[in-house]
Amino acid sequence: MKNLAMLALVAALGSVSVAHAQDAAAPAATTEAPQARDMTMGQADAPIELIEYASYTCPHCADFHNNVFAKLKTDYIDTGKVRFVMREVYFDRYGLWAAMMARCGGDMRYFGISDILFETQREWAGSQDPTVVVENLKRIGRQAGMDNATIDACMGDAAMAQALVDSYQKNAEADAITGTPTIIINGEKHSNMSYDDLKEILDAEL
């Protein structure tokens, strides 16, 4: 998966700028490798930690975010009951590129961009042409307030792409992740579920 993801990244970024992707990778040999940290929401000392493994190209993940996540955020994350951890899964190159673009927006924009990616999944990821998908992702980035230079720099960062894939593989192996979405609530693993079922589990933990 690691080599496939990197080859796919560079191949598709030829539509953006192969030269830029190569330039972005060059400093990795002389500088410290980037860190692919978890993206989190909610209070650090919340009584419940909910980790979601999700792919931006997974229809079931989009269903969870479009129909369940908003209620989860309002009722549990915003009220200090749940600390939410998003761990991206890279089953394909489109999902990796989407994650890189979402992270490009920084902490303040990340979850807003994630919402857009899930809500418009069929539109931006629906093409078989990688160049079209890259342009679709750039359009979402611009919608979130970023300029083309910033987006190109993020999506052309081969060192960060490798760090993301490495982190995903390490976490997925440790948690035995085989499908998405996978939801881990205080260490207990669950599959996709309705909000009512999720609420029942969360309330039992409080």
SERO-4910 file (N, C-alpha, C, O; in steps of 0.05 Angstrom, whole numbers):
BEGIN
 pado doro    nc1    nc2    nc3   cac1   cac2   cac3    cc1    cc2    cc3    oc1    oc2    oc3
  Met    A     17    -24      0      0      0      0     17     25      0     11     45    -14
  Lys    A     40     24     16     57     48     18     67     56     -9     65     79    -17
  Asn    A     80     38    -23     92     44    -49     70     52    -69     74     70    -85
  Leu    A     48     37    -69     26     44    -87     16     72    -83     11     86   -102
  Ala    A     12     79    -58      2    106    -52     21    128    -62     12    148    -73
  Met    A     47    124    -57     66    144    -66     68    146    -96     69    168   -107
  Leu    A     68    123   -110     69    123   -139     44    136   -151     46    152   -169
  Ala    A     21    130   -139     -4    142   -148     -4    172   -144    -13    187   -160
  Leu    A      6    180   -120      7    208   -114     23    223   -135     13    243   -147
  Val    A     48    214   -140     65    228   -159     53    227   -187     54    247   -202
  Ala    A     41    204   -195     30    202   -222      8    222   -226      7    235   -247
  Ala    A    -10    224   -206    -33    242   -210    -24    271   -207    -35    289   -220
  Leu    A     -5    276   -190      4    303   -186     18    314   -211     25    337   -212
  Gly    A     23    296   -230     34    306   -256     15    326   -268     23    343   -283
  Ser    A    -11    322   -262    -31    341   -272    -30    368   -258    -39    388   -269
  Val    A    -18    368   -234    -15    392   -219     12    404   -224     16    426   -232
  Ser    A     32    387   -218     60    395   -223     79    373   -212     84    373   -189
  Val    A     88    356   -230    107    335   -222    132    348   -211    143    339   -191
  Ala    A    141    369   -224    165    382   -215    162    392   -186    180    390   -170
  His    A    138    403   -180    134    413   -153    134    390   -133    145    392   -111
  Ala    A    121    367   -140    121    344   -122    149    335   -117    156    327    -94
  Gln    A    166    334   -137    194    326   -134    209    346   -116    224    338    -99
  Asp    A    204    372   -121    217    392   -104    209    389    -75    225    393    -57
  Ala    A    183    383    -71    173    381    -44    185    357    -29    189    358     -5
  Ala    A    191    336    -44    203    313    -32    232    316    -25    242    303     -7
  Ala    A    246    333    -40    275    336    -37    284    343     -9    303    331      1
  Pro    A    271    362      5    281    370     31    279    348     52    293    349     73
  Ala    A    263    327     47    260    306     67    287    292     73    290    281     95
  Ala    A    306    293     55    331    280     59    349    295     79    367    284     91
  Thr    A    344    321     82    361    338     99    346    350    122    359    362    140
  Thr    A    320    347    123    305    359    145    289    337    159    286    315    149
  Glu    A    279    343    182    263    324    197    237    317    183    224    335    171
  Ala    A    230    292    183    206    283    169    181    295    181    181    299    206
  Pro    A    161    302    165    137    314    177    122    294    194    124    269    190
  Gln    A    106    304    212     90    287    229     60    287    220     49    308    216
  Ala    A     49    264    218     21    261    210      4    257    235      0    234    244
  Arg    A     -5    278    247    -19    276    273    -49    271    269    -60    277    248
  Asp    A    -61    261    290    -90    257    289   -103    285    289    -93    304    301
  Met    A   -126    287    276   -142    311    277   -164    306    298   -179    287    296
  Thr    A   -166    325    317   -185    320    339   -204    344    343   -200    366    333
  Met    A   -226    337    357   -246    357    363   -257    351    390   -262    328    397
  Gly    A   -261    371    407   -273    367    433   -252    370    455   -228    374    450
  Gln    A   -261    369    480   -243    372    503   -225    348    507   -233    325    504
  Ala    A   -200    354    513   -180    333    516   -186    314    540   -179    291    539
  Asp    A   -200    325    560   -207    309    584   -235    298    584   -246    291    605
  Ala    A   -247    297    560   -275    286    559   -275    257    568   -256    243    564
  Pro    A   -297    249    580   -298    221    591   -299    200    570   -293    176    576
  Ile    A   -306    207    545   -307    187    524   -288    196    501   -288    219    492
  Glu    A   -272    177    492   -256    182    468   -268    165    445   -270    141    447
  Leu    A   -276    179    424   -288    165    401   -269    169    377   -264    191    368
  Ile    A   -257    147    368   -240    148    345   -255    137    320   -266    115    321
  Glu    A   -254    152    299   -267    143    274   -245    138    253   -230    156    247
  Tyr    A   -245    114    242   -229    109    218   -247    112    194   -267     97    192
  Ala    A   -240    130    176   -258    136    154   -242    143    129   -220    155    131
  Ser    A   -253    136    106   -241    144     80   -259    164     67   -284    162     68
  Tyr    A   -247    184     55   -263    205     42   -277    194     17   -295    208      6
  Thr    A   -270    171      7   -283    159    -16   -302    136     -9   -312    123    -27
  Cys    A   -306    132     17   -324    110     26   -352    120     28   -358    139     44
  Pro    A   -371    109     13   -399    118     15   -411    115     43   -427    131     51
  His    A   -404     93     57   -415     89     83   -405    110    103   -419    118    121
  Cys    A   -380    119     99   -369    140    115   -383    166    110   -389    181    129
  Ala    A   -389    171     85   -405    195     78   -432    194     91   -442    215    101
  Asp    A   -444    171     91   -471    168    103   -469    174    133   -486    188    144
  Phe    A   -448    164    147   -445    169    175   -442    199    181   -454    210    199
  His    A   -425    212    165   -420    240    170   -444    258    162   -449    278    175
  Asn    A   -458    250    142   -481    266    133   -505    263    150   -522    280    152
  Asn    A   -507    240    164   -532    234    178   -529    231    209   -548    232    223
  Val    A   -504    226    217   -499    221    246   -481    241    259   -486    250    281
  Phe    A   -460    250    245   -439    265    258   -449    292    269   -440    300    290
  Ala    A   -466    306    254   -475    332    264   -489    329    291   -485    346    309
  Lys    A   -505    309    295   -519    304    320   -498    297    342   -501    305    365
  Leu    A   -479    280    334   -458    273    353   -443    298    363   -437    300    387
  Lys    A   -437    315    344   -422    340    351   -439    357    370   -429    367    391
  Thr    A   -464    361    364   -481    379    380   -486    368    408   -484    382    428
  Asp    A   -492    342    409   -500    330    435   -477    321    452   -480    320    477
  Tyr    A   -455    314    441   -434    301    457   -406    315    455   -393    319    475
  Ile    A   -398    323    431   -372    336    428   -373    364    439   -355    372    455
  Asp    A   -392    380    430   -394    408    439   -400    411    468   -395    432    480
  Thr    A   -412    390    480   -419    391    509   -397    380    527   -401    377    551
  Gly    A   -374    373    516   -352    363    532   -353    334    539   -337    325    556
  Lys    A   -372    319    528   -374    291    535   -357    272    518   -349    250    527
  Val    A   -350    281    494   -335    264    475   -312    279    464   -315    302    455
  Arg    A   -289    267    463   -266    276    448   -265    260    422   -262    235    423
  Phe    A   -268    273    399   -270    259    374   -243    260    360   -230    280    358
  Val    A   -235    236    350   -209    234    336   -215    223    308   -227    201    305
  Met    A   -207    238    288   -210    229    260   -184    217    250   -163    230    250
  Arg    A   -186    192    242   -162    179    229   -170    171    201   -187    153    196
  Glu    A   -157    183    182   -163    179    154   -152    152    145   -131    143    153
  Val    A   -167    139    128   -160    113    116   -155    118     86   -171    131     73
  Tyr    A   -133    107     76   -126    112     48   -128     85     32   -108     72     28
  Phe    A   -152     79     24   -156     55      8   -149     61    -22   -144     42    -37
  Asp    A   -148     86    -29   -143     94    -57   -130    121    -58   -129    135    -37
  Arg    A   -120    128    -81   -105    153    -83   -123    178    -80   -114    198    -69
  Tyr    A   -148    176    -89   -166    198    -85   -170    205    -56   -170    229    -48
  Gly    A   -173    185    -39   -176    189    -11   -152    202      2   -154    219     20
  Leu    A   -128    194     -7   -103    206      3   -102    236     -5    -95    253     12
  Trp    A   -107    242    -30   -106    270    -39   -126    287    -24   -120    310    -17
  Ala    A   -150    276    -19   -171    291     -5   -161    298     23   -165    320     33
  Ala    A   -149    278     36   -139    283     63   -117    304     64   -117    321     82
  Met    A   -100    303     44    -78    323     43    -90    351     39    -80    371     51
  Met    A   -110    353     22   -122    379     17   -137    389     42   -135    413     49
  Ala    A   -151    371     56   -165    379     80   -146    389    102   -151    409    115
  Arg    A   -124    375    105   -104    383    125    -90    409    117    -80    423    134
  Cys    A    -90    415     91    -78    440     82    -92    464     95    -79    485     98
  Gly    A   -117    461    102   -132    484    114   -125    489    143   -135    508    155
  Gly    A   -109    471    155   -102    474    183   -125    466    202   -146    458    193
  Asp    A   -120    469    228   -139    460    248   -166    474    245   -187    462    250
  Met    A   -165    500    239   -190    516    238   -208    507    215   -233    509    217
  Arg    A   -197    498    193   -213    492    169   -217    462    165   -235    454    150
  Tyr    A   -201    445    179   -201    417    172   -228    404    173   -237    391    153
  Phe    A   -243    406    195   -268    392    197   -290    405    179   -308    390    170
  Gly    A   -288    430    173   -306    442    154   -302    431    126   -321    426    112
  Ile    A   -276    429    119   -270    417     93   -278    388     92   -288    378     71
  Ser    A   -274    373    114   -283    346    115   -313    343    110   -322    325     95
  Asp    A   -328    361    121   -357    361    117   -363    364     87   -380    350     76
  Ile    A   -350    383     74   -354    387     46   -347    362     29   -361    354     11
  Leu    A   -324    350     36   -315    326     22   -335    303     24   -341    289      4
  Phe    A   -347    299     47   -366    278     51   -393    285     37   -406    269     25
  Glu    A   -401    310     40   -427    319     29   -427    318     -2   -447    312    -14
  Thr    A   -404    324    -14   -402    325    -43   -385    302    -55   -374    304    -76
  Gln    A   -384    280    -40   -366    258    -48   -372    249    -76   -353    244    -92
  Arg    A   -396    245    -84   -403    235   -111   -394    254   -132   -386    246   -154
  Glu    A   -394    280   -126   -387    300   -146   -357    301   -150   -347    299   -173
  Trp    A   -341    304   -128   -313    309   -132   -298    283   -138   -277    284   -152
  Ala    A   -308    260   -129   -293    235   -132   -305    217   -154   -296    194   -158
  Gly    A   -324    228   -169   -339    211   -188   -325    206   -214   -334    189   -230
  Ser    A   -303    220   -220   -290    217   -246   -269    195   -245   -256    191   -224
  Gln    A   -265    181   -267   -243    162   -270   -217    176   -279   -196    164   -279
  Asp    A   -219    202   -285   -196    217   -293   -183    231   -269   -196    249   -257
  Pro    A   -159    223   -262   -146    236   -238   -143    266   -240   -145    280   -220
  Thr    A   -139    276   -264   -135    305   -267   -161    320   -260   -160    342   -249
  Val    A   -184    308   -266   -209    320   -260   -213    320   -229   -223    339   -218
  Val    A   -206    298   -216   -209    296   -188   -191    316   -173   -200    329   -154
  Val    A   -167    319   -183   -149    339   -171   -160    367   -173   -160    382   -154
  Glu    A   -171    373   -196   -183    400   -200   -208    403   -182   -212    425   -172
  Asn    A   -223    382   -179   -247    383   -162   -238    389   -133   -251    405   -119
  Leu    A   -217    375   -124   -207    380    -97   -196    408    -93   -200    421    -73
  Lys    A   -182    418   -114   -172    445   -112   -195    465   -111   -194    486    -97
  Arg    A   -217    459   -124   -241    477   -123   -252    478    -95   -260    499    -86
  Ile    A   -253    455    -82   -262    454    -54   -243    470    -36   -252    484    -18
  Gly    A   -217    467    -41   -198    483    -25   -202    512    -29   -200    528     -9
  Arg    A   -207    521    -53   -212    549    -58   -238    558    -45   -239    580    -34
  Gln    A   -258    541    -45   -283    547    -31   -279    551     -1   -293    567     12
  Ala    A   -258    537     10   -252    540     38   -234    563     44   -226    568     67
  Gly    A   -226    578     23   -211    603     28   -181    601     22   -167    620     27
  Met    A   -172    579     10   -144    576      3   -139    584    -26   -157    582    -42
  Asp    A   -114    592    -32   -107    599    -59    -94    575    -72    -86    556    -59
  Asn    A    -91    576    -99    -79    554   -114    -51    547   -105    -44    523   -104
  Ala    A    -35    567    -99     -7    562    -91     -6    546    -65     10    528    -63
  Thr    A    -23    553    -47    -24    539    -21    -33    510    -25    -21    492    -14
  Ile    A    -54    506    -41    -64    480    -46    -44    463    -61    -39    439    -54
  Asp    A    -31    474    -81    -10    459    -96     13    450    -78     23    428    -80
  Ala    A     21    468    -60     43    462    -42     36    439    -24     52    421    -19
  Cys    A     11    439    -13      2    417      4     -1    391    -11      9    370     -2
  Met    A    -14    391    -34    -19    367    -48      6    357    -63      7    334    -72
  Gly    A     27    373    -65     52    365    -77     73    357    -56     96    352    -64
  Asp    A     65    356    -31     84    349    -10     87    319     -7     72    306      8
  Ala    A    105    307    -22    108    278    -22    117    268      5    110    245     12
  Ala    A    133    283     20    142    274     46    118    272     65    116    253     81
  Met    A     99    291     64     76    289     80     58    266     72     46    252     88
  Ala    A     56    262     46     40    239     36     50    213     47     35    196     56
  Gln    A     77    210     47     89    186     58     83    183     88     78    162     98
  Ala    A     86    206    103     80    206    131     52    198    137     46    183    156
  Leu    A     33    208    121      5    201    125      0    171    121    -14    158    137
  Val    A     12    160    100      8    132     94     21    115    116      9     95    125
  Asp    A     45    123    125     58    108    147     41    108    172     38     87    185
  Ser    A     30    132    179     14    134    203    -11    117    201    -19    103    220
  Tyr    A    -24    119    178    -48    103    173    -42     73    177    -57     59    190
  Gln    A    -21     64    164    -14     35    166     -9     26    194    -17      5    203
  Lys    A      6     43    209     13     36    237    -12     35    254    -16     15    269
  Asn    A    -30     55    252    -54     55    269    -73     34    261    -85     21    278
  Ala    A    -77     30    234    -96     10    225    -87    -18    233   -104    -35    239
  Glu    A    -62    -23    232    -52    -50    241    -56    -54    271    -64    -75    280
  Ala    A    -50    -33    286    -53    -35    315    -81    -39    324    -87    -54    343
  Asp    A   -100    -27    309   -129    -29    316   -144    -50    299   -168    -53    301
  Ala    A   -128    -64    282   -140    -86    265   -164    -75    249   -186    -86    249
  Ile    A   -159    -53    234   -180    -41    218   -181    -55    191   -161    -57    177
  Thr    A   -205    -65    185   -209    -79    159   -230    -66    142   -233    -73    118
  Gly    A   -245    -47    152   -265    -33    137   -272     -6    148   -263      1    170
  Thr    A   -287      9    133   -295     36    142   -325     40    138   -337     29    120
  Pro    A   -337     57    156   -324     69    179   -321     48    202   -339     32    205
  Thr    A   -300     50    216   -297     36    241   -296     56    264   -281     76    262
  Ile    A   -312     52    284   -315     70    306   -305     57    332   -315     35    339
  Ile    A   -286     69    345   -275     58    370   -283     77    393   -275    100    394
  Ile    A   -299     66    412   -309     82    434   -296     72    460   -302     49    469
  Asn    A   -279     88    471   -264     80    496   -252     52    493   -253     36    510
  Gly    A   -240     48    469   -225     23    465   -241      1    453   -230    -20    445
  Glu    A   -268      3    451   -285    -18    440   -292    -11    412   -302     11    406
  Lys    A   -288    -31    394   -292    -26    365   -320    -32    357   -332    -52    365
  His    A   -331    -14    339   -358    -17    328   -357    -11    298   -339      2    288
  Ser    A   -377    -21    284   -380    -15    256   -400      9    253   -408     21    273
  Asn    A   -407     15    228   -425     37    223   -452     32    237   -460     10    241
  Met    A   -464     54    246   -489     51    261   -506     77    258   -496     98    249
  Ser    A   -530     75    266   -548     98    267   -542    115    291   -527    107    309
  Tyr    A   -553    140    290   -548    157    313   -560    146    339   -548    149    360
  Asp    A   -584    134    337   -597    123    360   -580    101    373   -577    100    398
  Asp    A   -568     84    357   -551     63    367   -526     74    380   -517     65    400
  Leu    A   -514     95    366   -490    107    377   -497    121    404   -481    119    423
  Lys    A   -519    135    405   -527    149    429   -530    129    453   -522    136    475
  Glu    A   -541    106    447   -544     86    468   -517     77    480   -514     74    504
  Ile    A   -498     73    462   -471     65    471   -458     87    486   -446     82    507
  Leu    A   -460    112    476   -447    134    490   -459    139    517   -444    144    537
  Asp    A   -485    139    519   -498    143    545   -491    122    565   -489    128    589
  Ala    A   -486     98    556   -478     77    575   -450     81    586   -443     70    607
  Glu    A   -434     97    571   -406    103    579   -405    126    599   -385    130    612
  Leu    A   -426    142    600   -426    166    617   -435    160    646   -436    178    662
***
